[in-house]
Amino acid sequence: MQIEHLNPEGMHSNPAFSQGIITPAGARMLLVGGQNAVNAEGEIVGKGDIGRQTEQAIANMLTVIDAAGGRLEDLVKVTLIIQQGVDLRAGFAAWMKVWGQRPNPPTVTALFVAGLAHPDYLIEIEAQVVLP
């Protein structure tokens, strides 16, 4: 299925996100619930470290995507929910380390909130994926 990434002329172009994405009719969608820095043993990874927590949340997201038969490149929408007051730069670096130089990044929305489900969580990541 062909996904169309939109980055219209006259708008800011950024290698980290697309301005819009058109999914094909009949596409099989995976909605990934909010992933945080909890490992398989239920432990919080990287307490106080947004970079490490972002790495774990991305790894969790990729595990769900893989289980559904998808790939990182199939992401069409990512929502970052970040603890208010946290400097996101280390989290952004963790994302770019995973995404790398791939073309056609997903759309991205980032929200700063007063609190997440656990006081030690610094970030939660939701995603939408068009499965092959």
Secondary structure, DSSP 8 states (H G I E B T S, - for coil): ---EEE--TTS--BTTB-SEEE--TT-EEEEEEEE-SB-TTS-BSSTT-HHHHHHHHHHHHHHHHHHTT--GGGEEEEEEEEETT--THHHHHHHHHHHTT-SS--EEEEEEES--SSTT--EEEEEEEEE-
